[in-house]
């Protein structure tokens, strides 16, 4: 059982960059990070996208542009990536891996070493643990191309030499958080689950300072 309280005080990594901050989970990560006292920069595609993200520094641009990424990273201590992409039944997906490649290169250039990235249940060795409906219908029909790119994204991060944590949440919901999660790396006998975005956000922000899951890929569930 992993606590996901928001009572930690930022220490080594007090200035963070958040990618994917306008998504459902990303917004909660921003909220949680600000509540803990982090100095937050977010990279968004347009000022319109980030207009309601109060208390943060906005950098406008494409996450696949290394110049923009380096600007966003300047002066930061750590990165949280909540980048996502819609289901794509027919078309190849490359956004996650291409943006992550630019991110890793920029982090090395700017001397930023801590990276916490959300991928999902179905990436890496968590494939086949989503339960009958997810594994036999949703994954192959809607998410096959998305997860092929998530796997490329994970490989780039694992080979980066950075201090990384890959967080693989199960199916997300918008229910109130419970304040705790189960974080698993042994998936023997595990088949499916769900979790509140709020609890995912807390766990992800925990990893900015945490050491327990460093260079590991926990699946998180209730």
C-alpha positions in Angstrom: 0.0 0.0 0.0 1.4 3.4 -1.0 0.3 6.6 0.7 -0.5 9.4 -1.6 -0.9 12.3 0.9 0.0 15.8 -0.2 1.9 16.8 3.0 5.4 16.5 1.6 7.6 19.7 1.4 9.6 20.0 -1.8 13.3 19.7 -1.3 15.8 18.8 -4.0 13.4 19.2 -6.9 11.4 22.3 -6.0 11.0 23.6 -9.5 9.2 21.3 -11.9 8.0 21.3 -15.5 4.7 19.5 -16.2 3.8 18.3 -19.7 0.3 17.3 -20.5 -1.0 19.8 -17.9 -4.3 20.5 -19.7 -5.5 16.9 -19.7 -7.8 15.4 -17.0 -5.0 13.9 -15.0 -2.5 16.7 -15.8 -4.7 19.4 -14.3 -4.9 17.4 -11.0 -1.1 17.0 -11.0 -0.7 20.8 -11.4 -3.2 21.4 -8.6 -1.5 18.9 -6.3 2.0 20.2 -7.0 1.0 23.8 -6.3 -0.7 22.7 -3.1 2.6 21.2 -1.9 4.5 24.4 -2.7 6.3 23.4 -5.9 7.3 26.1 -8.4 5.5 24.9 -11.5 6.1 25.6 -15.2 3.8 24.1 -17.8 4.3 23.6 -21.5 1.1 24.1 -23.5 0.3 24.3 -27.2 -1.5 27.6 -27.0 -2.2 30.4 -24.5 -5.9 29.5 -24.8 -5.2 25.9 -23.6 -3.5 27.1 -20.5 -5.6 30.2 -19.7 -7.2 28.7 -16.6 -4.1 27.2 -15.1 -3.5 29.7 -12.4 -0.3 29.9 -10.3 2.0 28.5 -13.0 4.5 29.8 -15.5 3.2 29.1 -19.1 5.6 28.3 -21.9 3.8 28.1 -25.3 4.9 25.7 -28.0 5.1 22.2 -29.4 6.5 19.5 -27.1 8.3 18.0 -30.2 10.3 21.2 -30.7 13.6 20.8 -28.7 14.2 24.6 -28.7 10.8 25.1 -27.0 11.5 22.2 -24.7 14.8 23.6 -23.6 13.2 27.0 -22.9 10.6 25.3 -20.7 13.2 23.3 -18.8 15.5 26.2 -18.1 15.9 26.5 -14.3 13.8 23.4 -13.6 14.8 20.6 -11.2 12.5 17.8 -12.4 9.9 16.9 -15.1 6.5 15.3 -14.8 5.1 14.0 -18.1 1.3 13.4 -18.3 1.3 13.5 -22.1 -1.5 11.6 -23.7 -3.0 11.0 -27.1 -6.6 9.9 -28.2 -7.4 6.4 -29.2 -6.3 5.7 -32.7 -7.8 2.5 -34.2 -6.4 2.9 -37.7 -3.5 5.4 -37.8 0.0 5.1 -36.5 0.8 7.2 -33.3 4.2 8.9 -32.9 3.5 11.9 -30.7 4.5 10.3 -27.3 7.8 8.9 -28.5 8.8 11.9 -30.6 8.0 14.4 -27.8 9.8 12.2 -25.2 12.9 11.9 -27.4 13.0 15.7 -27.6 12.4 15.9 -23.8 15.2 13.5 -23.0 17.7 15.4 -25.2 16.7 18.7 -23.7 16.9 17.4 -20.2 20.5 16.3 -20.8 21.3 19.6 -22.3 19.9 21.5 -19.4 21.2 19.2 -16.7 17.8 18.1 -15.4 17.8 14.5 -14.3 14.5 13.5 -12.6 11.7 12.4 -14.9 8.3 11.0 -13.8 6.2 9.9 -16.7 2.7 8.4 -17.0 2.2 5.6 -19.5 -0.5 3.1 -18.7 -1.7 -0.4 -18.0 -0.8 -2.3 -21.2 2.6 -0.9 -21.6 5.7 -3.1 -21.3 5.2 -6.2 -19.1 1.8 -4.9 -17.9 0.2 -6.0 -21.2 -2.4 -8.7 -20.8 -3.3 -7.7 -17.2 -6.3 -5.4 -18.0 -9.0 -7.9 -17.6 -11.1 -9.6 -20.3 -12.9 -6.6 -21.8 -9.8 -4.4 -21.9 -7.4 -7.1 -23.2 -9.7 -8.6 -25.8 -11.6 -5.6 -27.1 -10.5 -2.2 -26.0 -6.8 -2.7 -26.3 -6.6 -4.5 -29.7 -9.4 -2.5 -31.4 -8.8 1.1 -30.1 -5.4 1.3 -28.3 -3.0 -0.9 -30.2 -1.3 2.0 -32.0 -1.3 4.2 -28.9 0.4 1.5 -26.8 2.9 0.7 -29.5 4.0 4.4 -29.1 3.9 4.2 -25.3 6.3 1.2 -25.5 8.6 3.3 -27.7 8.3 6.1 -25.2 9.1 3.8 -22.3 12.2 2.4 -24.1 13.5 6.0 -24.7 13.1 6.8 -21.0 14.7 3.6 -19.8 17.7 4.0 -22.1 18.1 7.7 -21.2 20.4 7.4 -18.2 18.0 9.8 -16.3 16.5 9.2 -12.8 13.2 8.0 -14.1 9.9 6.5 -12.8 7.3 5.2 -15.2 3.8 5.2 -13.7 1.3 2.8 -15.2 -2.2 3.5 -13.9 -5.1 1.1 -14.6 -8.4 2.4 -16.1 -9.0 6.0 -14.9 -12.1 7.4 -13.4 -13.2 10.8 -12.1 -14.4 9.7 -8.7 -13.1 11.3 -5.5 -9.7 9.9 -4.5 -9.2 7.5 -1.7 -5.9 8.9 -0.6 -4.0 5.6 -1.0 -3.1 3.4 -3.9 -1.6 -0.1 -4.5 1.7 0.2 -6.4 2.7 -3.2 -8.0 5.6 -4.5 -10.0 4.7 -8.2 -9.6 1.5 -8.6 -11.6 1.0 -12.3 -11.0 -2.7 -12.9 -10.7 -3.6 -9.3 -11.4 -6.3 -8.7 -14.0 -7.8 -5.3 -14.3 -8.8 -2.5 -12.0 -9.6 1.2 -11.8 -8.4 4.2 -10.0 -9.3 7.9 -9.6 -7.3 10.5 -11.5 -6.9 12.3 -8.2 -5.0 9.4 -6.6 -2.9 9.0 -9.7 -1.9 12.7 -9.5 -0.9 12.4 -5.9 1.2 9.3 -6.5 2.9 10.9 -9.5 3.8 14.0 -7.5 5.1 11.8 -4.7 7.7 10.4 -7.2 9.2 13.8 -7.8 11.1 13.3 -4.5 10.5 9.6 -3.8 13.3 7.0 -4.2 11.3 3.8 -3.7 10.3 3.5 -7.3 13.3 5.0 -9.0 14.1 3.3 -12.3 11.0 1.1 -11.9 7.6 0.9 -13.5 4.9 0.5 -10.9 1.3 -0.3 -12.0 -1.0 1.6 -9.7 -4.6 0.6 -8.8 -7.0 0.8 -5.9 
